[in-house]
Amino acid sequence: MADEPISETQRDIPKFTELNDLVSEKIGGKVIFATDDWFATAENLLKVSETSFDPDAFTEYGKEMDGWETRRKRIPGHDWCIIQMGTPGIIHGVDIDTSFFTGNYTPAASLQVACIDKDLPKREGDRMGTAASADDFKAVEGLESAKWQEVVSFSKLQPGYKSSCHNYFPVTNRQKWTHLRLNMFPDGGIARLRVYGQAAPDWTKIQISQLIDLAAMLNGTFCVGYSNAHFGHPRNMIGPGRSSIMKDGWETARRLDRPAVLTVDENNVLQVPGSESAVFKMGCPGRITKIELDTAHFKGNYADSCYIEGCSVDGSPTEADWKMLLPKVKLSAHKQHYYCDEVSDIGVINHFRVTMAPDGGISRVRMLGEPDLK
Ligand SMILES: NC(=O)NC(NC(N)=O)C(=O)[O-]
């Protein structure tokens, strides 16, 4: 039996949870196969939203649950599912979240991984109430012969009470993986599976004939630090596409040092002290020539202004390393802002820092440039 999972009651949330979720439906994570979906389908594991629970909601199969829940097993074996990650990637740790599964939580789980070099079909339709047969599994060509390696061994889980629902497990193997097999022992419910790490695209297959978004999480970029993430984590800014809701962006708390009454200086410039920053390490270094800042859905709470610095360092940047890439620009509500002439040529960088003033929200940052693949 592996170590007991780290309980959130210890207020010891592991650092790996700051990384990107590599299986989220938001980036195309999908369920390829599940042994049983009686009460609730395995697709729920990959939802972006936090779990919800309505004590009065029942379906024709039983209590409605927001997660993956199988039947009480009356046949030999255990339940498991196969998930294709939204991107090939390196896993640093996982959270097997049992929120709201109490008398029906999965008592133990393990996680296996494989690298399969083809895109498998997403299973069709709503599988609620079905149990997959061995033939169903064999029909998913390529999975049977996959070489599965265990990265989380058989481990006890905590039930889904608020104080204990996160079951964190670090992963030490730093190879690149594409698929996961989540085993529940023997049956029961898991609300969400979060797989934290860094996307690892195959740069030899990427067409470099046009500028590439080197800030994109799908290109391997991840957040290494921030001053405030009260309403939304800065990593949301490097997600794919435009955001569809305010939650899917970086939003800080209102600064508590803001003046009781705002004033203007002698040039009629509003005095709004303070700023918030987030630092990112790029998946591939490069020279940035165009930047987009999007404040989609931030209307009464968009960041008033923003600037971006960059640097190229081994290890962590120090204050002296930063060079101005995009000098302070004024932002407006719910809008895409594009910068080209304003972007300074500071050479190849591998880190960037976004600073908003004084506080508020930015939904996306795109840093277009030429990757330096040397
Ligand atoms: N009340 C329940 O949740 N019962 C069962 N689960 C569902 N979802 O109905 C169960 O015991 O496994």
The ligand as a MOL file (V3000), in Angstrom:
LIG
                    3D

  0  0  0     0  0            999 V3000
M  V30 BEGIN CTAB
M  V30 COUNTS 12 11 0 0 0
M  V30 BEGIN ATOM
M  V30 1 N -27.8020 6.7910 -2.1330 0
M  V30 2 C -26.8390 6.3990 -2.9870 0
M  V30 3 O -26.0330 7.2000 -3.3900 0
M  V30 4 N -26.8250 5.0770 -3.3630 0
M  V30 5 C -26.0920 4.4680 -4.3950 0
M  V30 6 N -25.5620 5.3940 -5.3330 0
M  V30 7 C -26.4110 6.1390 -6.1210 0
M  V30 8 N -25.8410 7.0640 -6.9200 0
M  V30 9 O -27.6220 6.0110 -6.0950 0
M  V30 10 C -25.0610 3.5170 -3.8240 0
M  V30 11 O -25.2440 3.0690 -2.7230 0
M  V30 12 O -24.1140 3.1820 -4.4830 0 CHG=-1
M  V30 END ATOM
M  V30 BEGIN BOND
M  V30 1 1 1 2
M  V30 2 2 2 3
M  V30 3 1 2 4
M  V30 4 1 4 5
M  V30 5 1 5 6
M  V30 6 1 5 10
M  V30 7 1 6 7
M  V30 8 1 7 8
M  V30 9 2 7 9
M  V30 10 2 10 11
M  V30 11 1 10 12
M  V30 END BOND
M  V30 END CTAB
M  END
